[in-house]
Amino acid sequence: KNSMFIVFTLVWAVFTAVILINTFLITRELATLHHGVKAISKGRFGTTLEHKDASGEIKELFNAFNDMSSRLHRYEEQNIEELTLERNKFESVLMNIANGVVVCDSNDAAVLVNPIAEHILSIKHNEIINTSFADYVDTEGTVCFKNEIETFKKPPLEIIEKKPLEFNVEVNTRIIKSVISPMFSKSHDYLGYIIVLIDITKEAEVDKLKSDFISNVSH
């Protein structure tokens, strides 16, 4: 009986030790996988997990994770390249367009201003970029666009998308025709708006001369 008890105790001890060791190894492997998943959730695509000593099923799981992480990394790089290319094209067009252009994000911050707009607004690039365009003040101390931007943002997006807001405003003694249009992503998420600035000072002066002439003739 004593021998059987000792044998039983040894078997139980070995069995318990095996279970504990196996549990420890699985827990460690799952913790490693957990850290990998957290890295992916934070955008660290390309994270790989070492699995030299992993058990069969866990090893397959690690391989699947590494494959997914690698695919996400390649997809991210491809998207960044495409986005960079599209942005470069977009900036190239805006920088060389004949009219002034100001691109603002959804918080009214100016993220892109072309040279013509800088000239019209009499402001340097570093003085306006990343600042609220709604708070822009011209050299006369006049807040020029705040009311119109607020008016533009009041209607639903589907309305302002079909009918951009047009208005004339005096900026630095110039008459500027302005057009505000919403800007959307490919998935139609609202990103902000674009303001096109057209200097119509000469046209306005000609119209005034015509009006004055007609008024004088009629008298």
PyMOL commands that set and color helices and strands:
alter all, ss='L'
color gray80, all
select helices_A, chain A and resi 2-41+56-96+115-121+125-128+133-135+146-153+157-162+201-218
alter helices_A, ss='H'
color red, helices_A
select strands_A, chain A and resi 100-105+110-113+165-171+174-184+190-199
alter strands_A, ss='S'
color yellow, strands_A
deselect
rebuild
show_as cartoon
